[in-house]
């Protein structure tokens, strides 16, 4: 069974039908669902999503919780090996944000088959892993 890591921007796109990324994110997830993939997110992504939900209120929190229960099979914690891998990415290129390095390192650490993102910088960092989604 393939494992697919979802980046924060992909989930945000999925949750908001008016988001420019919505249809591309939906289609990419369906593609992987057809392959019986399991979906994972980094605890970094979960934290970023939760901050947004808390700021928007109770309804947003409930919507995010329902999405998590329906779609996300695993929230992956960051461990020392993940941070060491992220450190190497960031040391090689200081323009990589720490949360982004941690998300990529987490995907690599769990042996993900793909990392779905709309972040244009990710393919240059992990071309073997990243599936770049472009908004409409």
C-alpha positions as CSV (number, residue, x, y, z in Angstrom):
1,X,0.0,0.0,0.0
2,X,1.5,3.3,-1.0
3,X,1.9,6.1,1.6
4,X,1.3,9.7,0.6
5,X,2.3,12.7,2.7
6,X,0.1,15.7,2.4
7,X,1.5,19.2,2.8
8,X,-0.5,21.9,4.6
9,X,-1.4,23.8,1.5
10,X,-3.0,20.7,-0.1
11,X,-5.2,20.1,2.9
12,X,-6.2,23.8,3.0
13,X,-7.1,23.5,-0.7
14,X,-9.2,20.4,-0.1
15,X,-11.1,22.0,2.8
16,X,-12.0,25.1,0.9
17,X,-14.0,24.6,-2.4
18,X,-13.3,28.2,-3.5
19,X,-9.5,27.7,-3.1
20,X,-7.6,27.9,-6.4
21,X,-5.9,24.5,-5.4
22,X,-9.1,22.7,-4.6
23,X,-9.8,20.8,-7.8
24,X,-6.1,19.8,-8.3
25,X,-5.8,18.7,-4.7
26,X,-9.0,16.7,-4.9
27,X,-7.9,15.0,-8.2
28,X,-4.5,14.2,-6.8
29,X,-5.9,12.6,-3.6
30,X,-8.5,10.6,-5.7
31,X,-5.7,9.4,-7.9
32,X,-3.9,8.0,-4.8
33,X,-7.1,6.7,-3.3
34,X,-7.5,4.6,-6.4
35,X,-4.2,3.1,-5.6
36,X,-5.4,2.3,-2.1
37,X,-2.9,4.8,-0.6
38,X,-2.7,5.7,3.0
39,X,-2.5,9.4,3.8
40,X,-0.1,10.8,6.4
41,X,0.7,14.3,7.6
42,X,3.5,15.6,9.7
43,X,2.7,16.9,13.2
44,X,4.1,20.2,11.8
45,X,1.3,20.2,9.2
46,X,-1.3,19.3,11.9
47,X,-0.1,22.2,14.0
48,X,-0.3,24.6,11.1
49,X,-3.8,23.5,10.3
50,X,-4.9,23.6,14.0
51,X,-3.7,27.2,14.3
52,X,-5.8,28.2,11.4
53,X,-8.8,26.4,12.7
54,X,-8.5,27.9,16.2
55,X,-8.3,31.4,14.7
56,X,-11.4,30.8,12.6
57,X,-13.5,29.3,15.4
58,X,-15.3,26.2,16.6
59,X,-16.9,25.3,13.3
60,X,-13.5,25.3,11.5
61,X,-12.1,23.1,14.3
62,X,-15.0,20.6,13.8
63,X,-14.5,20.6,10.1
64,X,-10.8,19.9,10.4
65,X,-11.5,17.2,12.9
66,X,-14.0,15.5,10.6
67,X,-11.5,15.8,7.7
68,X,-8.8,14.2,9.9
69,X,-11.0,11.3,10.8
70,X,-12.1,10.7,7.2
71,X,-8.9,11.2,5.3
72,X,-5.8,11.2,7.4
73,X,-4.5,7.7,8.4
74,X,-1.5,8.9,10.4
75,X,0.0,12.0,12.0
76,X,3.7,11.4,12.1
77,X,5.7,12.9,15.0
78,X,9.1,14.5,14.5
79,X,11.9,12.5,16.1
80,X,15.6,13.1,16.4
81,X,16.4,11.3,13.1
82,X,13.9,13.5,11.4
83,X,15.4,16.7,12.8
84,X,18.9,15.6,11.8
85,X,17.7,15.0,8.2
86,X,15.9,18.4,8.2
87,X,19.0,20.0,9.5
88,X,21.0,18.7,6.5
89,X,18.5,20.1,4.1
90,X,18.4,23.5,5.7
91,X,22.2,23.7,6.1
92,X,22.6,23.1,2.4
93,X,20.1,25.9,1.6
94,X,19.2,28.4,4.3
95,X,16.2,29.7,2.2
96,X,14.4,26.5,3.1
97,X,12.1,27.2,6.0
98,X,12.5,24.9,9.1
99,X,8.9,23.6,8.9
100,X,9.3,22.8,5.3
101,X,12.5,20.9,5.9
102,X,10.8,19.0,8.7
103,X,7.9,18.0,6.5
104,X,10.2,16.8,3.7
105,X,12.4,14.9,6.2
106,X,9.3,13.3,7.8
107,X,8.0,12.1,4.4
108,X,11.4,10.6,3.6
109,X,11.7,9.1,7.1
110,X,8.4,7.2,6.7
111,X,9.3,6.1,3.2
112,X,6.4,8.0,1.6
113,X,5.8,7.3,-2.1
114,X,4.9,10.9,-2.7
115,X,4.6,14.3,-1.0
116,X,1.8,16.3,-2.4
117,X,2.4,20.0,-2.2
118,X,1.8,23.3,-4.0
119,X,5.1,24.7,-2.7
120,X,7.2,25.4,-5.8
121,X,10.5,25.1,-3.8
122,X,9.9,21.4,-2.8
123,X,10.7,19.8,-6.1
124,X,14.1,21.3,-6.1
125,X,14.7,19.9,-2.6
126,X,13.2,16.4,-3.0
127,X,12.5,15.8,-6.7
128,X,12.3,12.0,-6.2
129,X,9.4,12.5,-3.7
130,X,7.4,15.6,-4.5
131,X,4.3,15.8,-6.6
132,X,3.8,19.4,-7.3
133,X,0.2,20.6,-7.6
134,X,-0.5,23.9,-9.4
135,X,-3.6,26.0,-8.7
136,X,-6.1,26.8,-11.4
